[in-house]
Amino acid sequence: MKEILKYFPDLTEDQKEKFNQLQDLYKDWNLKINVVSRKDIDEIYLRHVLHSLGIAKIQQFKPGSTVMDVGTGGGFPGIPLAILFPETQFHLVDSIGKKIKVVNEVKDGLGLENVKSSNCRVEEIDEQYDFIVSRAVAQMETFVRWVRGKVKKKSEHELKNGILYLKGGDLTEELALYKTAKIYNLSSYFEEDFFETKKVVHLPMKYKG
Ligand SMILES: C[S@@+](CC[C@H](N)C(=O)[O-])C[C@H]1O[C@@H](n2cnc3c(N)ncnc32)[C@H](O)[C@@H]1O
């Protein structure tokens, strides 16, 4: 939890309380369904919560804007972002039912009213959002094919709408097709070694590839 306060010192008491509850909620659920690796559960604030919040260093979601988290698994990056941006609506989607069950339990446990979830493949979703966020789900080309048409071309809330994808490693080859993609190194924002190779890719949706 100290990692979160270090980089997000202006949290409200309610947000602090919610972030505080996360570890115990995931610890309990992890005993039944493995959503966070055993090694990671003790470092959940660094490896999952702060990593998810890396997106917030690139984009501050505005009140009223809408975000879909594709392949959310146990709720990353969607749940931490929903705590940080309580006036933004989040739709967390995963094709595995038991993962969405955990998401729903965590959402209810925290009383997150700005989160809804769906147990389906993202290809089945027929809605448009200001932003699509994701971590560790598919190669960019596949991902873009899945979500094409699901980002609002022009947003009343946001100027930089598009995909915000948490990725690691060398992305030169994977992003060669996407001339408008911008890569942000999370090591510029967070000093822990874990973030050395971690990046946020922003792909604006005017891209027609
Ligand atoms: C490696 S996990 C990552 C989970 C989470 N984003 C995280 O970083 O902890 C990938 C998740 O994507 C989901 N997934 C893969 N393809 C999907 C699709 N087409 N639609 C919805 N979910 C998908 C899988 O069920 C799995 O839970």
Ligand as a Chemical Component Dictionary entry (heavy atoms), coordinates in Angstrom:
data_LIG
# 
_chem_comp.id                   LIG 
_chem_comp.type                 NON-POLYMER 
_chem_comp.pdbx_formal_charge   0 
_chem_comp.three_letter_code    LIG 
# 
loop_
_chem_comp_atom.comp_id 
_chem_comp_atom.atom_id 
_chem_comp_atom.alt_atom_id 
_chem_comp_atom.type_symbol 
_chem_comp_atom.charge 
_chem_comp_atom.model_Cartn_x 
_chem_comp_atom.model_Cartn_y 
_chem_comp_atom.model_Cartn_z 
_chem_comp_atom.pdbx_ordinal 
LIG C1  C1  C 0  -2.745  -13.428 -18.954 1  
LIG S1  S1  S 1  -4.373  -13.048 -18.453 2  
LIG C2  C2  C 0  -4.203  -11.346 -17.956 3  
LIG C3  C3  C 0  -5.253  -10.932 -16.968 4  
LIG C4  C4  C 0  -5.158  -9.499  -16.484 5  
LIG N1  N1  N 0  -5.315  -8.546  -17.553 6  
LIG C5  C5  C 0  -3.855  -9.257  -15.746 7  
LIG O1  O1  O 0  -2.966  -8.602  -16.325 8  
LIG O2  O2  O -1 -3.710  -9.721  -14.604 9  
LIG C6  C6  C 0  -5.270  -12.894 -19.997 10 
LIG C7  C7  C 0  -6.766  -12.884 -19.828 11 
LIG O3  O3  O 0  -7.363  -12.509 -21.064 12 
LIG C8  C8  C 0  -8.551  -13.255 -21.222 13 
LIG N2  N2  N 0  -8.873  -13.257 -22.669 14 
LIG C9  C9  C 0  -8.089  -13.734 -23.670 15 
LIG N3  N3  N 0  -8.699  -13.518 -24.862 16 
LIG C10 C10 C 0  -9.874  -12.887 -24.601 17 
LIG C11 C11 C 0  -10.943 -12.404 -25.417 18 
LIG N4  N4  N 0  -10.917 -12.517 -26.743 19 
LIG N5  N5  N 0  -11.996 -11.798 -24.812 20 
LIG C12 C12 C 0  -12.035 -11.684 -23.460 21 
LIG N6  N6  N 0  -11.056 -12.120 -22.645 22 
LIG C13 C13 C 0  -9.991  -12.715 -23.197 23 
LIG C14 C14 C 0  -8.215  -14.618 -20.626 24 
LIG O4  O4  O 0  -9.377  -15.307 -20.228 25 
LIG C15 C15 C 0  -7.334  -14.222 -19.433 26 
LIG O5  O5  O 0  -8.086  -14.095 -18.250 27 
# 
loop_
_chem_comp_bond.comp_id 
_chem_comp_bond.atom_id_1 
_chem_comp_bond.atom_id_2 
_chem_comp_bond.value_order 
_chem_comp_bond.pdbx_ordinal 
LIG C1  S1  SING 1  
LIG S1  C2  SING 2  
LIG S1  C6  SING 3  
LIG C2  C3  SING 4  
LIG C3  C4  SING 5  
LIG C4  N1  SING 6  
LIG C4  C5  SING 7  
LIG C5  O1  DOUB 8  
LIG C5  O2  SING 9  
LIG C6  C7  SING 10 
LIG C7  O3  SING 11 
LIG C7  C15 SING 12 
LIG O3  C8  SING 13 
LIG C8  N2  SING 14 
LIG C8  C14 SING 15 
LIG N2  C9  SING 16 
LIG N2  C13 SING 17 
LIG C9  N3  DOUB 18 
LIG N3  C10 SING 19 
LIG C10 C11 SING 20 
LIG C10 C13 DOUB 21 
LIG C11 N4  SING 22 
LIG C11 N5  DOUB 23 
LIG N5  C12 SING 24 
LIG C12 N6  DOUB 25 
LIG N6  C13 SING 26 
LIG C14 O4  SING 27 
LIG C14 C15 SING 28 
LIG C15 O5  SING 29 
# 
